[in-house]
Amino acid sequence: MAKLSPLMAAPPLIFAGLAALFFVGMQRGDPDALPSVFIGKPAPEVPVGTLELRTPLTDADLRSGEVTVVNFWASWCPPCRAEHPNLHALNEEGVRVAGINFKDTADQANSYLDDSGDPFFAIGFDPQGRAAINWGVTAPPETFIVDGDGTVLFKFIGPLVGSDYEQRFRPELKKALER
């Protein structure tokens, strides 16, 4: 009978080890989730700038006793444009929706809101993106649910559209409004 070399056992053992690592890795939580360090903490300051002829957003607006949805957006951002009808729908449902326009020009932002409608009860203007950094925003659109005392309850990365919006954002908003 021929003797088997120990090296012949190496490939199946290596394969089994890699398969086990991949299996364990797939059992972890959502790999796309970027938890916000602000969840459960006071909302950062809003920018002091505003768009001409728009109601300015203030820190007091986030501590008014009412849940507020804070949406970071830009006129040049296609996903922001895609979510815009849902922001209007939220506003029509009576949800307080605040906007923070960032890395944009005032003329382009105002023109966009004039053409597409303004779903925001108040707007902050952050042309350099400094407030966005303070909020941990990486790219528009990003949306936060802020409790009436100014505590950040939830962060949603990406446009408020589709099944992700329905299955993740809407239930969190409902929970916040029922508190």
NORHU-V450311 format. One line per field, one symbol per residue. phi: phi as a letter, one per 20 degrees, with the letter a starting at -180 (. if undefined). psi: psi as a letter, one per 40 degrees, with the letter a starting at -180 (. if undefined). Layout:
# NORHU-V450311
phi: ???
psi: ???
This chain:
# NORHU-V450311
phi: .feeffffefgfffgfffffffffffeffffefdfefegndffffefefbegmdffecfffecendfceddebbfeegffffegffffffgffnffdddceclbdffffffffffdndeefbcdccfenffgffenfeafeccdddffenefdbcdeofebmffffedfgffffgffef
psi: hihhidddeddddddddddddddddeeiaheehgiheeheiiiiiiieiiiheihihidddefeeihhhhhhiidehdddddedddddddddeehhhiihhifiiddddddddddeihehdihihgdeedddddefhdiiiihihhieeehhdihhhiigiaddddddddddddddde.
